[in-house]
Structure formats: C-alpha cells, structure tokens
Amino acid sequence: MRHRLAGPLALVVMLATTAVNGAAPPRRRPLGPNERDAVLALLKAVDLAQQTDVVSDTGIAWANHVLKSPDNLAYVPFRVTLDRPGDMKSAAMYVRAVSRHDGIRSAQERSFLRDWLLHGSDVMPRNGETVMIGPGEIPVGGPAVTSSRPSTAAAAQASAALALREREYDRQKREAEEAKKRAESRTPDPFLFPFEEYYFFDAKSGAVERALALPSGEYDLYVGIIDRARVKTSSAAVFHRTLSVPDLSDQLALSSLILVKDIHHLASPLPRQQQTEHPYTFGQAEVVPVVNASFARDDVLTIVYQILNYGAPDTDLIADYAFYRTDAGRALFNRTNSQQFGDADLPKPGPWDTAAFATQSVPLRPFPPGTYELEVTVRDRLTRGSAKTSVAFTVRSEVR
C-alpha cells in the first residue's frame, strides 16, 4: 500500500557553498619523542597491512560521507568509533589513502610524512589537504525554523534573515578572491599518497571525527590507531576499506545524504584548528550526524546534502523524496510532495560552478517498524539532467 505524505511536512532551504579559507595552513609543529614514536609505529603497521592485506581492525568502526569542496576535490568527513575506549588513554591515529587503478592498488606511492619524520626536513609537509567548506551554508535557524510554535519559528526566521544579509555582504567581498583560488588547482605528486595524516586525540569519548580530501577515483583507505602511552608494549589496530569517490565536478550531482540528529547555529565560523576537529561544521552551522541509522517512531528524520552543478540562471529544480520498504524486496511506501526551486530560492551562482546545501525533515510517526530507504531524486529542467542518491535507515517499534 502506498502512502503520500501531503502538506508542509518538511522545509527545504538552499544555500550556497563558498570558498575555502584562504589563509595558508600553519607550519607543522615538531613532534615530541612519544608522538614521533607513535606515528612511526602506525606508519610501520599500515605498511605491513598494505603489503600483506592482513589487518587487525577489532574494535574500530568507520563511517563517512562524500561532499564537494570549492576547489573540486571531494570533501570526506568521517567518524572513527572505538568499541573499547576505556582500554586506551591517549590515542594516535594515522589515515592513508592509496590509489587504485583498474582495480589494482598502486605500489609506487610513498609517504611524505615518513620522509619528514626520518630526515627532519624543514619543508612543510602536505597537511593532508583537510578541506573546509566555507561559512554559513546550512539554514541558520536550524530545525527551529520549522517549529510548529509561532514564537519559536518567527525568532528563528528573523535570525536567519539577518544572518543571510550579513553573509551576502561577506560573499560579495570574497567573490574576486574566490575566483582566483578556484582557478589555482593543485597538481598532485603521482609518487606520494594522495592523502595521509596523523592525529592525536582523547580516546575517552570513544569516537573521533576528522576529514580528508581526494580527487575522484578508487582508493584503499587505511586507518591505524595506537595508544600513545603504550607504544612499546601494545600493537596498532589497523582498519582497511575500499573508498569510491565519484566525480562531482561536472554534471548535475548529489552528495551523500547525511542523517542528522541536530543542527546548531554558531556565532561565527570556527578557527582552522577547531574546524579540523569538527569536520561536520559548515561555516556557522554545526551538523550533528546520527550515531546509527535507527530511529524511534516519534523521531523526525532529517537529512542534509548538497545539490551540485545545476543550471543557472533561470534555474528550475525539482526534488523528490521517496521512501521504500526493504524488509522483503523493495517496495514504494510513501513520498513527499515534489519541491520546486528557482533562482529566487537558490544562492547566487559561483563564478565557476553552482552548489547548494539542502535540508529535509520528515516525521516518522506514519512509518511502521521496519527497514527503509530514502531515495532523493533531483531533476534540472534547464540542463535536462537528473541525479539520484539514497540512504538506508530503520524504524524501531518503541517511542521515546
């Protein structure tokens, strides 16, 4: 039986993606003896895993999303979760991406970080190119703008309108600089890993979020974690998976759908170091992804995603949200009303491309317990393009 979700169940707000912070990354500080030993141990462990295809990933869980950054790289925020964080005091983590060509892992790429650690070069090593998506791209009012309480919604909308005027002023100031930055594309060294970076973090929380940036392609991704306080008496845990990065630079495309627990409005964009530690913060909006895709029936399903490379001006986009039950086969369960967007609804196009974030929220009360898939389809009448992506989730029987 098919059900249609009619009426204003969800509000979609579209805002632009702006430029990366133009300031040069700070010079990497020298490592202390303990830190250096930890990174070298992780390099050695990942080398062995890469050579032998043998990993020891017990206790490590990985989740990621793929978005587009303003310089046409894929921006990949990720979360690493530790099953037993109490067993580790202070953690060191190393992440490496190795190129795959025609299904075969590259054997020619090497580590820049190892060269820096062993030879003490004064040259600033590549900082993993952790790309930041620019200020203020998610609805400023967050979920409050859709509140059923008029006083709450009105305050959120007024705040959003003021912030949008401030953003437009800042955006105009950045336009000339943005065009220059986008034109200056980086040329990767084919003999270096396309991404590698180390991080130190407090393991008590049980999870750490960071981001990496990669061109489109196939990669073998390795994550190594070790206890910095017990480098000589413990072994590194190494996680491996294959990562596919689609080309988001040309035709109409959608990013990953991020299932969101909440969206927080910040007073100002985060400084670079804090941004690195909070990769799901986009300008003045901090997106909080769900820990797992399991919801109670009185929850609201909220997604955040990007629509990329749509035609402009005279833009005419239609977004459809269809829900499928997947318990036994795949059958359409319900869908929202189509949403249509034109130039008045979308941000001003960038000098080289178009990009906008979208948010959608749907109450799950009409959904019986079971497994589902949300499929988002966006059609562009100007370019006659179409893009589609989906995300799976579960509805539990209980209510909160």
N, C-alpha and C positions, 0 to 999 in steps of 0.2 A: 504494500500500500504506500502511495506517495503522499507526502505532506508538503504544503508550501508554507514557508514562513513569511507571512504577509505583514505589511505595516513597517513602521520605523524601528525595527529591532536592532539595527546597527547603524552607526555613523561612520562613514569613511572620510578621512581627512587626508589630503595630499599635500605634501610639502617637498621642497627641493633638496637635493644633495649638493652641498657646497664644497669648497676646496679644502685640501689638506693644509694644516697649519704650516706656514712657510718657513718657520724657524728651523735652523739646522739642528739635528739631534745632538745632545750633549756628548762630549767625548767620554768614552767608556772608562770608568774608574778602574785602577789596578785592583786585582783580587788579592785578598789575604791568603795565607798558606792553606787554611782549611777550605776556603772557597775554591781555590785553584785545584786542590786535590780532588774535590767533589766533581768539578766539571771534567777533569781529565779522566776520572773513573767512569763517568757517564759516557764520554766520547768512546772510551775503550769498550764499554758494554754494548753500545749501539753499533760500533764497528763489527763486533762479533755477531750480533743479531743480523746485521745486513749481509755478512759473509756466509752465514750458516742457515739463515731462515729459522733459527731457533730463538724463541722469546720466552720470557718468564713474566707474563703480564698479570699474574694473580693479584687481584685487589685493585686493578686500575680500570676505570670506566671512562669512555670518551664520548663527547657529543659536540657537534659543530654545526655551523650554518655558513652558507656562502652568499655574500653580498658583493656589490661592486663599489670600489673606491673611486674617487675622482680622477685618478691617473690611469684608469682602465685595468688595474690589477684587480684580482678577486680579493676581497677582504673576508677573512675566515676567522671569526671569533669562535673560541672553543672553550669547553669546560672539561677539566680532568677531575674525576672524583676518586677518592681513596676509600676502599672498604674499611680499612683499619687505621684511621688516622692517629689513634692513641698509641700505636706502635712506633710512631715517628715523631721526633721532636722538631727539628728544623730541616725542611726539605730543600733539595736542589733538584731542578728539573731541566732537561735538555730536550729540545724538539728539533728534528731534522726532516726535511723533505728531499727525497731523491727522485730525479726524473725517470719516467718510464717512456720508452719509445717502442711502438709496435708490440706492446705487452712485455717488453724486456727491460729490467731495471738497469740504469746506467752504471757502468763500472769505472768511468773516467772522472767522475766528480769527486772533489776533495773538500776538506774542511778548512775554512779560513780561520775559524776560532782556534783550531789546534795550532796553526802556524803562529798566531798571535800569542798563545799561551806558552809555547815552547821557545819561541825566538824573541819574545819581548819587543816586537815591532812597535814603533811609536805611531804607526799609521792607524787611524781609526778604523777598526773592522766594521764590516757591514752590520748594521743593527737589526738584522732580521726583517727590515722594512715593515715594521708593525704600523700599518696604515690606519689613520684615524679619519673617520667620516665627519665632516665639518659641523659647525654649530647649528643647533636648533632645528632638527629635521623631523621630529615627531610632534604630534599635536601637543602644544604647551599645556593645555588644560588637562591632558591625560584622560583617564576614564571619567573624570568628573564632568566633562562637557556633555556626556550622555546621561547624566543623572536624572532621575525622574523627579527630583526635588528642585523646583524652580530656582530657589535661592542659591543652591549649590551650583546648578548649571549656569546661571547668569553670571555669578562671580568668576567661574572658570572661563567662560567665554569672553568676559571683559578682559581678564588677564591675558588670554590668548591673543586677543585683538591688539592690545598694547605691545606685547612681545613681538608680534608679527610686523608691526610698524618699525620697531627697533631693528629687527632682522633685515628688513628691506633696505634700511639706511646702510647697515653694515655690508649687505650684499652688493650694493652699488659701489661702495668703496673698494671692494675686493675684485670686481669684475676684470679689470685690466690685468691685475696681478695673477688672477686665476687662469686667464687665457695663456699667459706666459708659462705658468707651472705645468699646465696640461700638455703644452707643446714640447716641453723638455722631457721626453721619455727616457727612462733609464735603459741602458743596454746591458743585459746580464752577462756575466762571465760564464761561458759554457763549461768551464772546468771547475766551478765552485758549486756546492749545493745551492739550489735556488732559494732555500730558506734553512737557516739554523739559528738557534738562540738558546741561551740558558736563562733560568730564572731562579731566584731564591724566595721562598715563601714560608709562612707559618702553616704547618700541616694540621693544626688543631681543628680548623673549620671543616676539614675533610674534603675540600674542593678548592680548585684554583681556576680562574678564568684569565685567558690571555688571547692574543690574536696573531695570525700570520697573514702574509700577503704573497700571492703566487700568480703568475700568468696562467692562462687556460692550458689544460693538459692533464696527464695522468701522473700520479706520484705515489711512491711508497713513503708513508709517514711513520716515523719512529718517535716514541716518547720514552725517555728514560728518567726514572726518579730514584733518588737515594737519600738516606738520612745523613745530613752533613756532619752530625755529631758522631757518627759511627762509620765513617768511610772505610776505615781499615778492617773493620770487623763485620761488615754487612755487604750484601750484594745488591746491585741495582736491579730494579724491576723494569722491564722493557716491554712496551706496548707497540704493536705494529698493525697498520691497516692500509688499504689502498684508498687513495683520495682522488676523486674525479672533479676537476674544476672546469665548468662549462665556459664557453666564450660569451661574455656578457657585453661585448664592446660594439656590436653592430646592429643586429635585428632586434625587434621587439622581444623582450625577455623579462622573466620574473626571477627574483632572488629566492632563496629558501624562505619558507613560511616559518616564522618564529612564534611558537606558542608562548604566550606572555602571561605572567602572573600579575604584573602591575607595571605602570609607567609613572616614574617620579619626575617632577619638574625641578630642575636645579636653578639656582640663582644666576649661575654663569657657567660657561664651559669649563671642564676640568683642565688643570695644567697637564703637560705632556706625561710626566711620570704617573700621575693618578689615572690619566686616560689609558695608559698601557695596562694598568692593573684593573681597569673596568672597561673591557672592550665592548660591552653592550650599551655603553653610554654614547649617544649621538648628539653632540652639542649640548643643549640644556635639557635633554630628555634621557633619563636613565631607564632602560628597558630591563625588566627582571624576568628572564625566561623561566618557565616551569621546570622543576627538577625532573619530573617524569610526566608523560602524556596521559595521565589517568585523572579523571575528574568525577566529582560527585554530581548528582542530578541538579542540585541547586547552584552549581557553579556557572560562570559565564566564560565561554570560550573566546579568547581574544588572540588575534594574530597581528603581527607586524611584518611587512615585507616591502620590497622595492619593485616598482614598475620602471622599466628601463627602455630607452631608445624609442619612445613613441614619437609620432609625427607632431610637428609644431611649426608655425602657429596653425590656427583653425583646428586644434586638437579635438578629437571626438573619440573618447574611450568608453567601452562598456565592460564592466567587471561582473562576472557571475560567480556565485558561491554555491556549490552543490555538495551535499552530504550523502555519502554512500555507506550502507551497512556492509561489513565484510566478514560477519560471523560465518556465513556459509555462502561462498561466492561473493559477488559484488553487485549490489542492487541499489538503485537510487532510493534514498529515504526522503529527503526534502531539499529545498533550495530557498535562498533568499530572493527577493525581488532584484532584478538587474539594477546596477548603478551606472549612471552615465555621467561622464566628466568632459568638460570643455575647457577652453583657455581660462575662463573665469574661476574655475575650480582648481586649476593646477598652478604650480610655481612658474616663475619666469624661466624660459629655457636657458640652459647654459650656452656658452659660445661654441662648444664642440658636440654636446650631446644633451639628452634630456633624461632626467631621473627624478623620481618622487617616491617618498615613503607612503604607504597606505596602512591604515589600521581598520580592523573589523571586529566587532564583538557580537556574539550570538548567545542568548540564554540556552542552557541545556535542559531545562525542565521538560520540554516535549520529547526528549530523547530517551527511549527505554534503555536499560543497561545493555551493553554490548560493545563491539569494536566498530569503529567508523573511520572513514577517510574524508577529509575535506579537500575538494578539488577546486582550485581557483583558476578561472579562465578569463583572460583579458583580450579583447578584440579592439583593434585600432582601425577605424573606418578610413582614416586618411591614408595610411600606408597599406591597408588591407592585410595587415599582419595579425597573427594570433599567437598567444603564449599561454602555457598551461603548466601548473605545478600542483603538488598535493602534499598533505601531511596526515599521518595516522594518529588516532587517539582512542581512548577507551572511556566509556561512561560507566561508573560503578552504580550499584543499586542503592547505596545509602545516600542520605543527605547530611549536610554538615549541621 
